[in-house]
């Protein structure tokens, strides 16, 4: 899907990307900071413009250009050249050439480092600056800058006497040397060596991310106390301004590339001393060539750390790499927590129930009779009446049992691996211990994932090894063969293809649990003994209304204004589906399966109707059951404003006192052979410390044609839209 070139966004993101951000306010602050030294800021801007235009002209990926992934390295190179050399026409040419060089180094690093799914960080900047530093020793026409001597004059040109006085005031404030070094280190990231710049950057960092700001302090002061511990002089850090290595490393490994939590904060404390040792050692080596260390310690350690994590066999350290980057530690954290709570038990291959209708679990995991030790994760299923009896009449013959001779179906797509079809059924009460599993089917779904169905009726199996099956295909009939005194279906998931393989603790996909006359939807759960369960029976009207198909167009006419909004259902290059509003550009990302619609993410205006639809239909089951209530939770950043989350962000890696809850109830208005008419009522409730903060109600009127109307009920205001799908 082609993306339009956003020049302004690419420019601003090149500034904020230095701190892993795409926040435009932060970008504006950083751009302003670079112009504290006017010519430095000018050459930095020239470098970004050059790289952005060349990257677009050469046809590099628009998303990467827009996010500033190429531009921020060139920005740093431009700032470095602008601060070190006197402005002149030759320097303009050098900055343009250096920007192009940095672009090609960045693209090459993307190919070399990126193939390991690692970021190339500011490696292109370091390599370009080293090359230019060495080469410039022969540039006789370039003069070294003397502007640092006239800092007050430069400030006066920018902001007049008030800015000069502010600069003097900050420099005269009595503060601890470590605090001064912290601000100097922040400013040094942009080649600005004064406290005022560092303070402005700190404010911008706080606006961008409370977690990143906290980590910047943690990283810097961990290094500070480590220097004191080893007896090294911290004045060298203040003098050479290399403290930004500790700040950037802490943000990168503590909260940006790793989901922030108490363990990531702990690892910042444990690893920053290693970065300090690396910084001291590399500084000594590079001083031989009169080269600054720049950000190479941050780059080397961050890449080593992230690469090393890829070789783990478990996550006992609770360090989870970010998979889908949302450009702030807070968003990454809230999205991850929400994903784990909603889909944490979700498995790569959904395994469904292997039967039609409602059955009861007569033996679950860690069963009373046979599900022991290596075979403990299995289920026995039977059919029971409302009194719990599994047979009729006297129960002395197999045909008396409700489940006997019932169809057994494939729980997922796969290939038949093994079949046994000739073991006789047992008389009631007797067991065949020599052929323990009786008639059995083993299905391979993917490598290392198999399911086994046992105690089947002899001669009823309709498949052979090698046959391809689809979910729901009829395979056999329930019997009483093997170690089975009464007819039942044994079902298990396993890692190996053999009959008799040990079981695997693996959840079952969506199913309906009926308990005490009430229905509840279970998602990726483990049925327990006594549970009455059945597959979701899809209601055609519900599925038609919410099973959105790419290419579909949805028209909504607002009752109060008669305005018509158009939503398009689309799919991107990664096969992720979303609904996009033509008017606002808002996007609501979703996924569907046979039984469920989930909205997973929203981008755009929260005043848009699409945002409210995202909230209203956050999770919809395609089956109708009387009194069924579906509950879910939202990511905090999707239902609270940035202002509301300001203080929560500081504590979010450790504990969260805010919540956003979703409920959906189904009401049937009409149900006959000709017409189905349903009303779906949902609510979004936010709370803080358990006390409700806001409550919004929604309703969707559904019939055989799909969604008829969608309404928002907020306080005394109701907004209603009539829907049609094409």
C-alpha positions, 0 to 999 in steps of 0.5 A: 500500500503506497503511502503519501510523502509527508515532508513536514512529518519526516522533518520533525520525526528526524529530530524526535527520533534521536530519543526514539520518539515521533512526538511533534511537540518534543520535535519542536523543542529539540529543533528549537534547542539546536538553534541556540547556536544558530549556525549549528541548527542551520546546518543540522536542518540542512542535513535533514532536508538533504537526507529526506529529499534524497531518500525520497528521490531514490525511492526508499521506504516512505514509512522509514523516511517519515519516521525519521529513521534515516534523517536523525543520523544525518541531523547529528552529523550536520549538528556536529559539523556545524558546531566544529567548523566556521560557516562558509560555502564550502561547509554547506557542500561538505554537510550536503555530501556528509548527509548523502554519505550518512544516508547510504551508511544508514541503508547499509546498516539497515541491511546488515544489522537489520537482518538480525531484527536489530535497530542500527541506532546511531551507528551511521552517525558515528561512522560518518563523523569519524570519517569526516573528522579524519578527512577534515584534517586535510581540509585546509579551507575549513576553519574551526569554529570560535563561536563558543567564545561568543555564546552570549552574543549568539543568544542575544541575536536569538532572544535578546537580553531576556534570553541572555539573562536567563542563560546567566541565571541558570549558569549561576544557580548553585546546584549539585555538580551531578545535576549540572552534568545531567543537563549538560549531557542531555544538551550534548546529544544535540552538540549544545554544551550549556545547561539551558539547552539540557533543561529544555531537552529534559522538559521535552523528554518529560512531555514525550515520556514519563518513563523515558524521563525516569530512565534517563535519571536512573541511567545517569545516576547509576553511572554517577555512583559507579564512577564514585565507587571505582574512584574514577573522576566524574569531572571527565564526564562533565568535561567530555559530555559523554554522559548521554551514553548512559541516558540513551542506553537506559531509555533503549534497554529499560523501556523502548526496545524492552517492555518497561517493568521492574525487571527492566529498571533493575537491568538498567542498574546492572548494565549501566556500569558495563556501559561505563567500563566500555566508555572509559576503555573505548575513550582510551583507544580512540584517543590514540587517533584523536577521535571522540567516543561519541555514542559508540558505547551506547550503540555497542552495548544496546546492540549486544544486549538486544542480540543476546536476548534472542538466544534465550530459551525462556524469559525468567528474567521477565525482559520482553522485547517490543514486537510492534513499536508504538514509539513511546514506552508507555504505549508499548507497555499498555499495549503489551499488558492489554495483549497479554490479558486479552490474548496471552493464552492464545496459541498459534494454531487454534484448537477447537472442540472435536464435536457438535452440540453440548458435551460435558467434561467427565474427566479433566486435567489431572483426572481421578482415573487415567489422566496422570503423570505424563498424560495428565493434560487430557479430557474425557467428554460425554453427553449428559441430560439436565440431571447429569445422567449420561445414559437413558433406560438402564444404561447396560448397553452401549446404545443407551449412552447419549454420546455413543455413535455421535460424530467426532470432527476435526478440531483444526486443519491438518493431516492424518498421521495415524489411524487405528480402526479395528479394536472392538467396542467393550461391553459396558463396565469392561476394559481392554487394557491390552489395547489401551487407546482403542480406535484412535486418530492422530492429526498433525496440525503443524510441526510439534503440534498434534491432537489425538482422539481415542475410544472411537467406534470400530469401523467408523473412521472415515480417514486414512494416514496422509489425508488432509482434513479441514476444521469441522470435517467428520472423522469418526464416531464416538465408541467404547473401545480400549481402556473405556468402561463407558462410551466417551471421547478421549481428547488430547494435544501432544507434541509427537505423532505417536499413539500414546504420546505424552500430553501437552498443556494447550488451551482450547479456542472459543467455546461456550460454557453453560453453568447454572443456566447461564452462558459465558464465553471462554477464550483460549481456556482449559475446560474443567470437570463438570463443565458443559461446553459447546462450540459457538453457534454462529448467528448469521445476522451477527456474523454478517454485521461484524465480519468486515471484509477488505473492500467493503464500504460502510456508509453512516448517516448522522441523524442530527446533521444528516452528514454521511460518513464513509468507512472503508475496510482495508488491509495493509501490506502485512495483512492486518485489517482495519477500518478507515474513516475518509473524513478524519483519516482515523483507523480502527485495526481489527481481526476476526475468526469464525466466531469473534471480532476483536478490535486491537488498536485505534489511531486518529481522533477520539472525537470521530464516530469510528473511535466510538464504534471501536469502543462499542464493538471492541469485542463481539461474539458471533453467537447469540446466547440469552443473557450472555455478557462479554467482558474485556479491557482496554489499553489505558492510553486508548480510553484515558487522555495523556493528561489523565495518565501523566502520573500513572505513567510514572508508576505504570511499570510497577503498578497501575491504579487506572483501568478501562473496562468493556461489557457487551450484552445481547438482547433479542428483539425478534427471532423467527424463520424470516427475521432476526432482530438483535440489540447489542448494548455495550459500555465503556467504564474507566476507573481510578483506584476502583472508583468510576471516572466515566461511563459511556453507553453504546447500542447497535441495532442488528437485523438480517441486513447487518448493522441498522443503527449505531448510537452513542449514549453519553450523559444526556446526549445521544448521537445516532447514525444509520448504517448501510454496507456495500 
